[in-house]
Amino acid sequence: MKLKYSVLNGLLLMVALKADIGFAKNVQEHVENNLQLQLTLSSKATINPVGDTNTNYRITLRTTDATTHQSVGNINPRAWLSLRRSEQVAVETSCEAKVRSFASGKLTTRADVDLNSYLLITLNQDKTVALINPQISWSNSQLAGIVQLPEQGLDWVLTKDGKWLYVTMPEASAVALIDATTHSLVTTIATGSGSKPTRIALTPDEQSLWVGLDHTPTIAVFDRGEKPKVKIVSVNEGLHQISFTPDSRIAVVTNTAANTVSILDATTQKKLGDIEVPNTPLKAVWVEKAERFYVSSLNDTQLRVIDPDKRVVDGQIEVGRGIVDIASDPQGRYLWVVNQLEAKTTVIDSATNTKVAFANVTAEPDQIAFTADYAYFRGLGSEKFALVNRKQLERIAGGKPGEKIIELSVTQIQAGEKAPATLPDAVGVAAMIVSVPEQNGVMIASAPGRTIYYYVEGMMVPMGTFDNYRRIPRALMILNRSLQETAPGVFEAPVSIEKTGNYDIAVMIDQPRLLHCFTAKFEGEFNNDKQKEQTKIMLELLPLKDQPHASAETFISYKLRDASTKQPVTGIQDARLLAFEPPGLWQKREWLQEVEKGIYQATVIFPHAGRFNLLIEALSKRLEFTGQSLQMVEVQDSLPKSQRLEQK
């Protein structure tokens, strides 16, 4: 069998936060409508993966009843940070105005830091990583940034703070390090000449990264420090997937060709031993309730249960041949098994190691994802995805071993016109279906449609789609920058600041109604020098070759040069032209293509005669529509049809 991989006016407590004393805290409180809101701003100086000193900030909002002092949860607070351009103290009216503008989703009124947002990140077949903001209003470009990779990316992992993204590049024998905040490629980490880095995993404590070097008996391990040293660790031959115990103590590596699973000390990277697992062991998953690893084999009918401390197989479960994915549910009790050959999923209760349920899902299922209540399945052979309500398992919880296996009901949802298998070159190993932060739906990427579908539970069709800007996605990820409820009435989020100064922190809660602006001072190291190093671009609108006429194609060209060196800026893939008629009654966006070195061109058809303004953005170079001078073109009436044909 061929191996398939898809596999916040009020009391202002101003505290200067010191970056050299560990964690420093600024605590402020506000009471309104019997709701007490406490804001804590914590800071800590750290060394980032490229050796720079950064001050990391975290905001904590604690909501309590002002009378009973009991925690108040499930209230969905929203927050924005805005750098104060003057020292005038904010008043309630200005705070309300800020919130209204920030909540509008318009590019011209964005907060400096939005703690309600998330980005979609796609790993694309054209060797790019695209960052898309799905919460910007539909009339604006949702492309937040794009990163060009040296070679095609295959697998990736994101640090918990949403700052650093690591991407494996097999053809480059390297791992790319991307700053997800500045949307830039920082460096590449070589894994050895001729190596094929594929699957990548980050230890739960985020101290080291582990990379499988496929078709070799080795893996690569490196830390997150400056210029990390890559350590090559011996395992066994084959393709490798890597898993860890939650305490980052033990690593488990599958070796498909050697039919073994290697157990390693994750701290010392020393191999403790090998366990024989026949017939192409593909994946090992830790199940919390069982405190065991469950290992699937692609060409075997048995699922093995491994005790990593004793390094033995202490259980086997019959699941059928053709298992391509296994996953533990969010509660850590049930293991879901994806059988591609039988187009079904089987649910195993780790308390008894018995099969308790099954469902016929979708054609050639290859990936599974979870929300709070549902399990989702993507299929290579279908343009539909399937979802199963996991609450159906509540009626069998605590059942006795050997009782009847129940069949779970399945809902099929259309996501595109073509099945993923119709574009086999785009079938990768990383996830193409991910849960949204609200945990009430998913995003699913369609490679054939070059589109991302947004589905909310309870609907029979997707809520909408997001354009991947003509790129074929091979993997999908969500970078969540919103406040997360970490305990009842406690909401937290990391904060990335590019400029020091006083910030208004606007907080809004709908029920009970509360709107307040705190003020805090941010100090520390923010790598401003690196920000200044970003290329400043000079824009030059080149003379038009022909007089623009309405209803006819007009070729608009710009020369882009480095403001310091005056050299052409080449290789920009996300340059976009905005043509609009003041005061904005008509507007059109067109992609700019590089036609000569540093010269970018777009074609625009103006609707009628008049004066039109032009702007350019290239977010990968931090060039936005706002803050640049308008260029103007004057369009004349349409040419007679005979002349239009003659021009063509």
C-alpha positions as a printed NumPy array, in Angstrom:
array([[  0.   ,   0.   ,   0.   ],
       [  1.355,   3.415,  -0.927],
       [  2.05 ,   5.694,   2.044],
       [ -0.113,   8.86 ,   1.889],
       [  0.885,  11.994,   3.805],
       [ -1.62 ,  14.736,   4.472],
       [ -1.218,  14.1  ,   6.89 ],
       [ -8.98 ,  51.012,  29.237],
       [-10.555,  58.501,  32.557],
       [-10.744,  57.164,  35.922],
       [ -7.916,  56.543,  38.376],
       [ -4.657,  56.36 ,  36.428],
       [ -1.833,  54.496,  38.086],
       [  1.222,  55.263,  35.986],
       [  4.024,  52.773,  36.561],
       [  7.292,  52.763,  34.648],
       [  7.891,  49.137,  33.858],
       [ 11.518,  48.035,  34.203],
       [ 12.769,  45.389,  31.857],
       [ 15.648,  44.312,  34.099],
       [ 13.777,  43.269,  37.278],
       [ 11.899,  40.22 ,  36.015],
       [  8.161,  40.603,  36.082],
       [  6.867,  44.122,  36.879],
       [  3.178,  44.861,  37.331],
       [  0.855,  47.832,  36.834],
       [ -2.569,  47.268,  38.432],
       [ -5.581,  49.533,  37.785],
       [ -9.276,  49.204,  38.672],
       [-12.594,  50.619,  37.503],
       [-16.176,  50.002,  38.708],
       [-19.208,  50.541,  36.512],
       [-22.715,  49.018,  36.532],
       [-21.752,  46.893,  39.569],
       [-18.947,  45.297,  37.588],
       [-15.414,  45.682,  38.92 ],
       [-12.743,  45.527,  36.267],
       [ -9.109,  45.083,  37.26 ],
       [ -6.402,  45.478,  34.643],
       [ -2.93 ,  44.115,  35.301],
       [ -0.068,  44.838,  32.936],
       [  2.933,  42.565,  33.438],
       [  6.327,  42.849,  31.797],
       [  9.435,  40.733,  31.562],
       [ 12.673,  41.12 ,  29.636],
       [ 13.642,  38.087,  27.563],
       [ 16.114,  37.041,  24.89 ],
       [ 14.327,  36.188,  21.666],
       [ 15.275,  33.417,  19.213],
       [ 17.638,  35.687,  17.268],
       [ 19.516,  36.98 ,  20.326],
       [ 17.805,  40.364,  20.799],
       [ 16.509,  41.636,  24.148],
       [ 12.761,  42.154,  24.118],
       [ 10.307,  43.317,  26.778],
       [  7.352,  40.971,  26.704],
       [  4.04 ,  42.28 ,  27.993],
       [  0.909,  40.489,  29.106],
       [ -2.472,  42.035,  29.868],
       [ -4.786,  40.395,  32.41 ],
       [ -8.393,  41.501,  32.879],
       [-10.178,  40.263,  35.998],
       [-13.965,  40.798,  36.175],
       [-15.842,  40.495,  39.482],
       [-19.213,  41.466,  40.905],
       [-18.618,  44.734,  42.856],
       [-21.026,  43.631,  45.622],
       [-20.342,  39.948,  46.062],
       [-16.756,  40.008,  44.73 ],
       [-17.493,  36.795,  42.862],
       [-15.884,  36.206,  39.491],
       [-17.958,  37.114,  36.458],
       [-17.121,  35.009,  33.425],
       [-18.45 ,  34.414,  29.939],
       [-18.753,  38.16 ,  29.216],
       [-16.494,  38.442,  26.162],
       [-14.516,  41.655,  26.899],
       [-12.926,  43.457,  23.974],
       [ -9.785,  45.608,  24.238],
       [ -7.613,  47.85 ,  22.055],
       [ -4.324,  49.691,  22.664],
       [ -3.765,  53.115,  21.084],
       [ -0.502,  55.09 ,  21.311],
       [ -1.241,  58.646,  22.504],
       [  0.147,  61.157,  20.031],
       [ -0.3  ,  63.971,  22.656],
       [ -0.316,  64.105,  26.472],
       [ -3.928,  65.31 ,  26.7  ],
       [ -5.714,  63.027,  29.179],
       [ -8.358,  60.912,  27.521],
       [-11.978,  61.71 ,  28.389],
       [-14.973,  59.403,  28.263],
       [-16.224,  60.812,  24.982],
       [-12.891,  60.267,  23.26 ],
       [-12.761,  56.745,  24.637],
       [-16.178,  55.968,  23.156],
       [-15.059,  57.458,  19.88 ],
       [-11.952,  55.273,  19.904],
       [-13.959,  52.128,  20.517],
       [-16.456,  52.94 ,  17.773],
       [-13.692,  53.505,  15.271],
       [-11.658,  50.479,  16.302],
       [-14.698,  48.214,  16.127],
       [-15.512,  49.394,  12.589],
       [-12.819,  47.214,  11.038],
       [-11.618,  49.947,   8.688],
       [ -7.959,  50.151,   7.822],
       [ -7.811,  53.912,   8.46 ],
       [ -8.991,  53.557,  12.092],
       [ -7.087,  50.525,  13.298],
       [ -5.721,  50.407,  16.853],
       [ -1.983,  50.071,  17.404],
       [ -2.735,  46.75 ,  19.103],
       [ -5.991,  44.894,  18.631],
       [ -6.655,  42.324,  21.354],
       [ -9.738,  40.964,  19.62 ],
       [ -8.159,  39.787,  16.443],
       [ -6.778,  36.724,  14.836],
       [ -5.03 ,  36.105,  11.561],
       [ -5.311,  33.277,   9.111],
       [ -1.909,  32.044,   7.976],
       [ -1.531,  29.997,   4.836],
       [  1.531,  28.072,   3.725],
       [  1.372,  28.241,  -0.047],
       [  2.622,  26.325,  -3.039],
       [  4.362,  29.412,  -4.489],
       [  6.889,  29.379,  -1.602],
       [  5.081,  32.045,   0.415],
       [  3.443,  32.418,   3.806],
       [  0.414,  34.721,   3.66 ],
       [ -1.217,  36.417,   6.673],
       [ -4.881,  37.308,   6.203],
       [ -7.022,  39.401,   8.582],
       [-10.569,  38.024,   8.348],
       [-11.969,  40.751,  10.619],
       [-11.212,  43.75 ,   8.392],
       [-14.29 ,  45.063,   6.597],
       [-14.926,  43.474,   3.245],
       [-14.268,  46.701,   1.306],
       [-10.592,  46.624,   2.311],
       [ -7.715,  44.353,   1.477],
       [ -7.554,  41.594,   4.056],
       [ -3.975,  40.638,   3.233],
       [ -2.015,  41.658,   6.352],
       [  1.351,  40.503,   5.087],
       [  3.285,  38.01 ,   3.022],
       [  6.638,  36.317,   3.52 ],
       [  8.708,  34.854,   0.688],
       [ 10.48 ,  31.604,   1.558],
       [ 13.693,  30.401,  -0.096],
       [ 12.007,  27.074,  -0.917],
       [  8.664,  25.343,  -0.593],
       [  7.524,  24.95 ,   3.017],
       [  6.102,  21.637,   4.199],
       [  5.325,  21.663,   7.92 ],
       [  5.285,  24.391,  10.554],
       [  4.871,  25.232,  14.238],
       [  4.014,  28.501,  16.039],
       [  5.164,  29.514,  19.529],
       [  2.44 ,  30.032,  22.119],
       [  2.917,  33.813,  22.188],
       [  2.206,  33.946,  18.449],
       [  5.574,  35.571,  17.748],
       [  7.796,  32.98 ,  16.07 ],
       [  6.831,  30.686,  13.239],
       [  9.142,  27.854,  12.168],
       [  8.694,  26.284,   8.715],
       [ 10.493,  23.212,   7.391],
       [ 11.854,  23.389,   3.834],
       [ 12.973,  19.926,   2.643],
       [ 14.51 ,  21.117,  -0.631],
       [ 16.58 ,  23.759,   1.177],
       [ 17.697,  21.379,   3.937],
       [ 16.705,  24.112,   6.375],
       [ 14.056,  25.497,   8.706],
       [ 12.816,  29.059,   8.163],
       [ 12.267,  31.347,  11.164],
       [  9.527,  33.943,  10.603],
       [  8.622,  36.857,  12.872],
       [  4.834,  36.67 ,  12.776],
       [  4.564,  40.16 ,  14.3  ],
       [  6.554,  41.996,  11.645],
       [  5.662,  39.488,   8.912],
       [  9.292,  38.976,   7.974],
       [ 11.745,  36.149,   7.381],
       [ 14.382,  36.436,  10.122],
       [ 16.771,  33.621,   9.286],
       [ 17.096,  30.036,   8.103],
       [ 18.508,  27.213,  10.197],
       [ 20.405,  24.551,   8.265],
       [ 19.741,  20.92 ,   9.18 ],
       [ 22.638,  19.415,   7.262],
       [ 23.619,  19.07 ,   3.624],
       [ 21.235,  16.826,   1.723],
       [ 18.865,  16.409,   4.654],
       [ 15.104,  16.499,   4.159],
       [ 13.53 ,  18.242,   7.177],
       [  9.827,  17.47 ,   7.162],
       [  7.703,  17.132,  10.289],
       [  8.478,  19.628,  13.093],
       [  7.425,  19.691,  16.743],
       [  7.981,  22.12 ,  19.617],
       [  8.365,  20.742,  23.121],
       [  5.494,  21.762,  25.434],
       [  7.891,  23.896,  27.487],
       [  9.037,  25.5  ,  24.177],
       [ 12.72 ,  24.985,  24.987],
       [ 13.631,  23.068,  21.839],
       [ 12.419,  22.181,  18.359],
       [ 12.58 ,  18.683,  16.899],
       [ 12.609,  18.011,  13.179],
       [ 12.278,  14.708,  11.377],
       [ 14.911,  14.139,   8.686],
       [ 12.973,  11.78 ,   6.454],
       [ 14.478,   8.763,   4.734],
       [ 17.352,   8.792,   7.237],
       [ 17.801,   7.206,  10.679],
       [ 18.122,  10.672,  12.259],
       [ 16.246,  13.712,  13.525],
       [ 17.479,  17.271,  14.202],
       [ 17.079,  19.089,  17.534],
       [ 17.843,  22.752,  18.205],
       [ 16.995,  25.324,  20.874],
       [ 15.402,  28.748,  20.423],
       [ 18.535,  30.766,  21.26 ],
       [ 20.692,  32.984,  19.074],
       [ 22.184,  31.059,  16.138],
       [ 21.044,  27.704,  17.505],
       [ 23.326,  24.722,  17.166],
       [ 21.658,  21.857,  15.386],
       [ 22.157,  18.488,  17.031],
       [ 21.661,  15.392,  14.913],
       [ 20.138,  12.57 ,  16.956],
       [ 20.036,   8.939,  15.9  ],
       [ 16.708,   7.139,  15.858],
       [ 15.87 ,   4.597,  13.128],
       [ 15.195,   4.583,   9.383],
       [ 12.091,   6.015,   7.727],
       [  9.672,   8.909,   7.908],
       [  9.371,  10.476,  11.345],
       [  6.667,  12.1  ,  13.443],
       [  7.506,  13.391,  16.914],
       [  5.394,  13.616,  20.079],
       [  6.103,  14.556,  23.705],
       [  4.786,  13.935,  27.181],
       [  3.076,  17.104,  28.531],
       [  5.938,  17.709,  30.971],
       [  8.458,  17.759,  28.074],
       [ 10.305,  14.878,  29.692],
       [ 10.035,  12.201,  27.03 ],
       [  9.966,  12.346,  23.228],
       [  8.536,   9.597,  21.025],
       [  9.638,   9.28 ,  17.385],
       [  8.036,   6.966,  14.814],
       [ 10.275,   5.287,  12.233],
       [  8.206,   3.972,   9.319],
       [ 10.87 ,   1.959,   7.503],
       [ 12.399,   0.359,  10.58 ],
       [  8.995,  -0.478,  12.061],
       [ 10.025,   0.936,  15.431],
       [  9.192,   3.726,  17.829],
       [ 12.162,   5.431,  19.526],
       [ 11.866,   6.687,  23.103],
       [ 14.182,   9.606,  23.972],
       [ 14.99 ,  11.741,  26.971],
       [ 13.754,  15.104,  25.671],
       [ 16.16 ,  17.071,  27.889],
       [ 19.379,  15.303,  26.971],
       [ 18.167,  14.063,  23.543],
       [ 19.57 ,  10.631,  24.359],
       [ 17.761,   7.568,  23.089],
       [ 16.422,   5.413,  25.9  ],
       [ 15.324,   2.564,  23.679],
       [ 13.306,   1.308,  20.718],
       [  9.953,  -0.46 ,  20.669],
       [  8.957,  -2.673,  17.768],
       [  5.719,  -1.57 ,  16.126],
       [  5.122,  -3.461,  12.862],
       [  3.732,  -2.395,   9.514],
       [  4.666,   1.279,   9.121],
       [  4.155,   3.074,  12.449],
       [  2.975,   6.506,  11.437],
       [  1.926,   8.575,  14.424],
       [  2.066,   8.531,  18.251],
       [ -0.433,  10.519,  20.334],
       [ -0.418,  11.123,  24.082],
       [ -3.791,  10.54 ,  25.774],
       [ -3.997,  12.336,  29.104],
       [ -6.453,  10.118,  30.976],
       [ -4.543,   6.968,  30.089],
       [ -1.099,   8.511,  30.498],
       [ -0.02 ,   6.477,  27.503],
       [  1.004,   6.964,  23.882],
       [ -1.235,   5.403,  21.249],
       [  0.593,   4.49 ,  18.041],
       [ -1.059,   3.914,  14.657],
       [  0.402,   1.835,  11.828],
       [ -0.652,   2.513,   8.278],
       [ -0.445,  -1.087,   7.087],
       [ -1.559,  -2.858,  10.254],
       [ -4.92 ,  -3.538,  11.819],
       [ -3.766,  -2.976,  15.394],
       [ -3.334,   0.21 ,  17.413],
       [ -0.547,  -0.113,  19.983],
       [ -0.638,   1.368,  23.501],
       [  2.823,   2.287,  24.792],
       [  4.013,   2.955,  28.327],
       [  6.912,   5.405,  27.737],
       [  8.464,   4.881,  31.162],
       [  8.573,   1.1  ,  30.982],
       [  9.151,   1.296,  27.213],
       [  6.767,  -1.541,  26.463],
       [  3.573,  -2.162,  24.508],
       [  0.939,  -2.821,  27.155],
       [ -2.126,  -2.987,  24.933],
       [ -3.433,  -3.558,  21.401],
       [ -6.743,  -2.477,  19.846],
       [ -8.175,  -3.745,  16.565],
       [ -8.967,  -0.755,  14.317],
       [ -8.612,  -2.038,  10.748],
       [ -6.051,  -1.332,   8.101],
       [ -5.556,   2.167,   6.593],
       [ -5.194,   4.449,   9.633],
       [ -3.734,   7.811,   8.535],
       [ -4.495,  10.007,  11.559],
       [ -5.289,   9.675,  15.245],
       [ -6.102,  12.442,  17.748],
       [ -7.056,  12.782,  21.401],
       [-10.161,  14.866,  22.062],
       [ -9.893,  18.121,  24.084],
       [-11.008,  16.351,  27.265],
       [ -8.167,  13.861,  26.953],
       [-10.277,  10.716,  27.272],
       [-11.375,   9.595,  23.841],
       [ -9.051,   8.749,  20.982],
       [-10.411,   9.314,  17.471],
       [ -9.016,   7.111,  14.729],
       [ -9.25 ,   8.091,  11.038],
       [ -9.402,   5.156,   8.618],
       [ -8.842,   6.315,   5.044],
       [ -9.563,   2.997,   3.367],
       [-12.903,   2.486,   5.116],
       [-13.83 ,   6.22 ,   5.087],
       [-14.765,   6.145,   8.741],
       [-13.692,   7.157,  12.239],
       [-13.574,   4.926,  15.277],
       [-13.704,   6.266,  18.847],
       [-11.741,   4.529,  21.584],
       [-12.351,   5.066,  25.303],
       [ -8.876,   5.212,  26.872],
       [-10.374,   4.284,  30.256],
       [-11.053,   0.791,  28.947],
       [ -9.08 ,   0.699,  25.689],
       [-12.199,  -0.443,  23.869],
       [-14.024,   0.824,  20.789],
       [-17.205,   2.623,  21.85 ],
       [-18.415,   4.399,  18.685],
       [-17.876,   4.829,  14.969],
       [-19.064,   7.107,  12.153],
       [-18.937,   6.963,   8.371],
       [-17.473,  10.368,   7.565],
       [-16.257,  11.455,   4.112],
       [-14.399,   9.959,   1.164],
       [-10.734,   9.274,   1.895],
       [-10.601,  11.115,   5.232],
       [ -7.115,  12.258,   6.13 ],
       [ -7.359,  14.969,   8.817],
       [ -9.3  ,  15.58 ,  12.022],
       [ -9.848,  18.766,  14.081],
       [-11.855,  19.535,  17.221],
       [-13.963,  22.408,  18.544],
       [-15.591,  22.512,  21.998],
       [-18.427,  20.241,  20.847],
       [-17.607,  18.726,  17.462],
       [-15.073,  16.642,  15.606],
       [-14.385,  17.634,  11.967],
       [-13.013,  15.504,   9.149],
       [-11.521,  16.492,   5.817],
       [-11.511,  14.021,   2.979],
       [ -9.167,  13.882,   0.013],
       [-11.858,  12.337,  -2.163],
       [-14.702,  14.757,  -1.447],
       [-15.451,  18.458,  -1.797],
       [-17.387,  18.139,   1.481],
       [-16.165,  17.942,   5.068],
       [-17.917,  16.041,   7.841],
       [-18.671,  16.943,  11.432],
       [-19.733,  14.776,  14.353],
       [-21.303,  16.072,  17.572],
       [-19.065,  14.727,  20.325],
       [-21.865,  15.132,  22.91 ],
       [-23.268,  11.913,  21.513],
       [-20.542,  10.183,  23.495],
       [-22.039,  11.355,  26.808],
       [-24.648,   8.608,  26.695],
       [-22.008,   5.922,  26.521],
       [-19.569,   7.368,  29.084],
       [-19.062,   4.89 ,  31.881],
       [-20.321,   2.02 ,  29.809],
       [-18.997,  -1.475,  30.321],
       [-16.396,  -3.039,  28.041],
       [-17.949,  -5.171,  25.361],
       [-21.2  ,  -3.215,  25.139],
       [-22.557,  -2.434,  21.674],
       [-20.561,   0.062,  19.645],
       [-22.872,   2.948,  18.694],
       [-22.975,   4.705,  15.348],
       [-22.59 ,   8.491,  15.528],
       [-24.61 ,  10.77 ,  13.256],
       [-22.696,  12.788,  10.667],
       [-23.346,  16.13 ,   8.931],
       [-21.8  ,  16.814,   5.525],
       [-20.946,  20.421,   4.536],
       [-19.896,  21.641,   1.092],
       [-16.513,  23.408,   0.952],
       [-15.614,  24.1  ,  -2.646],
       [-16.37 ,  22.603,  -6.009],
       [-13.502,  20.135,  -6.235],
       [-12.058,  17.52 ,  -3.93 ],
       [ -8.492,  18.029,  -2.612],
       [ -7.346,  14.958,  -4.539],
       [ -7.971,  16.772,  -7.836],
       [ -4.829,  18.802,  -7.04 ],
       [ -2.533,  16.086,  -5.669],
       [  0.629,  18.223,  -5.715],
       [ -0.958,  20.483,  -3.101],
       [ -1.692,  17.668,  -0.645],
       [  0.701,  18.234,   2.243],
       [  1.266,  16.981,   5.75 ],
       [  0.074,  19.983,   7.816],
       [ -3.491,  20.807,   8.865],
       [ -5.925,  22.261,   6.344],
       [ -8.805,  22.479,   8.83 ],
       [ -8.506,  24.467,  12.102],
       [-10.852,  25.562,  14.891],
       [-11.695,  29.28 ,  15.173],
       [-10.866,  30.975,  18.529],
       [-14.543,  31.12 ,  19.488],
       [-14.57 ,  27.305,  19.392],
       [-17.878,  27.312,  17.501],
       [-16.672,  26.564,  14.004],
       [-13.722,  25.994,  11.722],
       [-11.749,  27.413,   8.836],
       [-11.008,  24.939,   6.071],
       [ -8.673,  25.622,   3.163],
       [ -9.453,  24.456,  -0.353],
       [ -6.359,  24.064,  -2.499],
       [ -8.241,  23.623,  -5.804],
       [-10.39 ,  26.697,  -5.051],
       [ -7.507,  28.739,  -3.589],
       [-10.023,  29.769,  -0.949],
       [-10.633,  29.469,   2.806],
       [-14.135,  28.554,   3.948],
       [-15.564,  29.765,   7.268],
       [-18.102,  27.466,   8.886],
       [-20.14 ,  28.142,  12.054],
       [-21.817,  25.269,  13.843],
       [-25.542,  24.981,  13.315],
       [-25.406,  26.093,   9.688],
       [-25.878,  23.881,   6.659],
       [-23.476,  25.908,   4.503],
       [-20.307,  27.899,   5.236],
       [-20.834,  31.452,   6.547],
       [-18.418,  32.894,   4.012],
       [-15.09 ,  32.617,   2.251],
       [-11.718,  34.342,   2.369],
       [ -9.543,  34.892,  -0.674],
       [ -6.032,  33.44 ,  -0.569],
       [ -4.979,  35.961,  -3.228],
       [ -4.539,  33.523,  -6.106],
       [ -2.282,  31.25 ,  -4.075],
       [ -2.714,  27.514,  -3.58 ],
       [ -2.737,  26.732,   0.164],
       [ -0.939,  23.655,   1.425],
       [ -1.495,  24.337,   5.134],
       [ -3.683,  26.559,   7.301],
       [ -3.116,  27.995,  10.774],
       [ -4.799,  30.564,  13.027],
       [ -2.694,  33.127,  14.905],
       [ -4.899,  34.128,  17.835],
       [ -4.166,  37.555,  19.356],
       [ -7.421,  37.913,  21.286],
       [ -8.129,  37.838,  25.021],
       [ -8.509,  34.279,  26.296],
       [-10.5  ,  33.307,  29.408],
       [ -7.895,  31.317,  31.355],
       [-10.014,  31.012,  34.527],
       [-13.551,  32.139,  35.454],
       [-13.542,  35.928,  35.063],
       [ -9.844,  36.083,  34.117],
       [ -8.935,  37.084,  30.556],
       [ -5.348,  37.229,  29.301],
       [ -3.381,  38.032,  26.165],
       [  0.261,  38.694,  25.257],
       [  0.953,  42.193,  23.884],
       [  3.516,  43.104,  21.244],
       [  4.453,  46.824,  21.151],
       [  6.551,  48.423,  18.439],
       [  6.913,  51.908,  20.009],
       [  7.434,  53.069,  23.603],
       [  5.128,  55.688,  25.145],
       [  1.774,  56.206,  26.856],
       [ -1.056,  54.074,  25.579],
       [ -4.809,  54.243,  26.079],
       [ -6.165,  50.785,  26.773],
       [ -9.81 ,  50.825,  25.739],
       [-12.004,  48.069,  27.182],
       [-15.586,  47.372,  26.219],
       [-18.061,  44.825,  27.586],
       [-21.561,  44.495,  26.164],
       [-23.361,  42.723,  29.018],
       [-23.228,  44.248,  31.618],
       [-22.463,  47.444,  29.686],
       [-19.008,  48.836,  30.451],
       [-16.702,  51.082,  28.461],
       [-13.54 ,  52.527,  29.978],
       [-10.072,  53.722,  28.998],
       [ -7.113,  52.968,  31.221],
       [ -3.708,  54.533,  30.524],
       [ -0.362,  52.804,  30.865],
       [  3.235,  53.536,  29.968],
       [  5.214,  51.044,  27.973],
       [  8.988,  51.082,  28.231],
       [ 11.666,  48.591,  27.321],
       [ 13.408,  47.068,  24.352],
       [ 11.297,  46.758,  21.244],
       [ 13.962,  46.306,  18.625],
       [ 13.269,  49.797,  17.27 ],
       [ 16.585,  49.662,  15.467],
       [ 15.395,  46.655,  13.57 ],
       [ 12.158,  48.439,  12.75 ],
       [ 14.161,  51.351,  11.347],
       [ 16.101,  48.889,   9.241],
       [ 12.953,  48.11 ,   7.292],
       [ 13.35 ,  49.31 ,   3.756],
       [ 11.794,  52.728,   3.125],
       [ 10.468,  52.81 ,  -0.4  ],
       [ 10.389,  55.704,  -2.855],
       [  7.409,  55.58 ,  -5.19 ],
       [  7.625,  57.052,  -8.666],
       [  4.605,  57.02 , -10.968],
       [  5.978,  56.551, -14.453],
       [  4.563,  58.567, -17.381],
       [  1.573,  56.935, -19.011],
       [  2.219,  55.624, -22.494],
       [ -1.29 ,  56.576, -23.644],
       [ -3.964,  59.038, -22.559],
       [ -6.369,  57.2  , -20.193],
       [ -9.893,  56.835, -21.542],
       [-13.004,  55.591, -19.786],
       [-13.947,  51.947, -20.349],
       [-10.532,  51.174, -21.806],
       [ -7.517,  49.454, -20.324],
       [ -4.981,  51.831, -18.759],
       [ -1.529,  50.523, -17.91 ],
       [ -0.215,  52.176, -14.735],
       [  3.426,  51.655, -13.827],
       [  5.443,  52.521, -10.744],
       [  9.159,  52.428, -10.088],
       [  9.959,  51.305,  -6.543],
       [ 13.385,  52.23 ,  -5.132],
       [ 15.148,  51.928,  -1.804],
       [ 15.092,  55.427,  -0.228],
       [ 18.644,  55.014,   1.096],
       [ 20.488,  53.286,  -1.725],
       [ 18.251,  54.462,  -4.579],
       [ 18.448,  50.912,  -5.913],
       [ 15.375,  49.18 ,  -7.395],
       [ 13.325,  47.127,  -4.951],
       [ 12.628,  43.801,  -6.584],
       [ 10.718,  40.627,  -5.816],
       [  7.661,  42.168,  -4.159],
       [  4.721,  39.826,  -4.563],
       [  2.027,  41.686,  -2.607],
       [  2.214,  45.137,  -4.26 ],
       [ -1.321,  46.415,  -4.872],
       [ -2.716,  49.513,  -6.56 ],
       [ -5.759,  51.371,  -5.231],
       [ -7.461,  53.634,  -7.781],
       [-10.388,  55.708,  -6.5  ],
       [-12.513,  58.706,  -7.41 ],
       [-12.726,  61.324,  -4.609],
       [-14.488,  61.219,  -2.23 ],
       [-14.46 ,  57.467,  -2.739],
       [-17.626,  56.834,  -4.735],
       [-15.734,  54.45 ,  -6.971],
       [-12.639,  52.438,  -6.176],
       [-10.73 ,  49.539,  -7.662],
       [ -7.845,  47.405,  -6.402],
       [ -5.489,  45.649,  -8.762],
       [ -2.347,  43.609,  -8.166],
       [  0.925,  45.057,  -9.455],
       [  3.193,  42.718, -11.374],
       [  6.946,  43.256, -11.704],
       [  7.519,  43.722, -15.441],
       [ 11.102,  44.975, -15.227],
       [ 13.636,  45.255, -12.423],
       [ 11.908,  47.406,  -9.774],
       [  9.08 ,  48.402, -12.138],
       [  5.569,  47.216, -11.263],
       [  2.518,  47.494, -13.487],
       [ -1.252,  47.103, -13.103],
       [ -4.121,  47.369, -15.54 ],
       [ -7.132,  49.528, -14.578],
       [-10.375,  50.196, -16.427],
       [-11.814,  53.543, -15.27 ],
       [-15.644,  53.726, -15.407],
       [-15.979,  57.286, -16.757],
       [-14.107,  60.53 , -17.393],
       [-12.763,  62.466, -14.414],
       [ -9.886,  62.713, -11.986],
       [ -8.83 ,  59.632, -10.073],
       [ -6.309,  59.157,  -7.275],
       [ -3.768,  56.371,  -6.923],
       [ -2.176,  54.725,  -3.888],
       [  0.05 ,  51.68 ,  -3.443],
       [  0.451,  49.162,  -0.653],
       [  3.011,  46.408,  -0.117],
       [  2.558,  45.11 ,   3.394],
       [  5.595,  42.862,   3.217],
       [  7.633,  46.114,   2.991],
       [  5.448,  47.9  ,   5.59 ],
       [  4.08 ,  50.166,   2.873],
       [  0.406,  51.006,   3.511],
       [ -2.18 ,  53.128,   1.726],
       [ -2.254,  55.527,   4.701],
       [  0.534,  58.106,   5.078],
       [  1.573,  58.461,   1.431],
       [  1.019,  61.184,  -1.142],
       [ -1.775,  60.808,  -3.643],
       [ -0.962,  60.446,  -7.305],
       [ -3.581,  61.65 ,  -9.785],
       [ -4.562,  60.653, -13.29 ],
       [ -7.086,  62.423, -15.511],
       [ -9.336,  60.201, -17.568],
       [-11.065,  61.381, -20.724],
       [-14.306,  60.208, -22.284],
       [-14.44 ,  56.845, -23.952],
       [-12.937,  56.464, -27.365],
       [-15.231,  55.549, -30.236],
       [-15.586,  51.79 , -30.605],
       [-13.629,  51.795, -33.869],
       [-10.633,  53.468, -32.207],
       [-10.776,  51.049, -29.261],
       [-10.644,  48.146, -31.662],
       [ -7.836,  49.817, -33.562],
       [ -5.78 ,  50.225, -30.374],
       [ -6.21 ,  46.552, -29.606]])
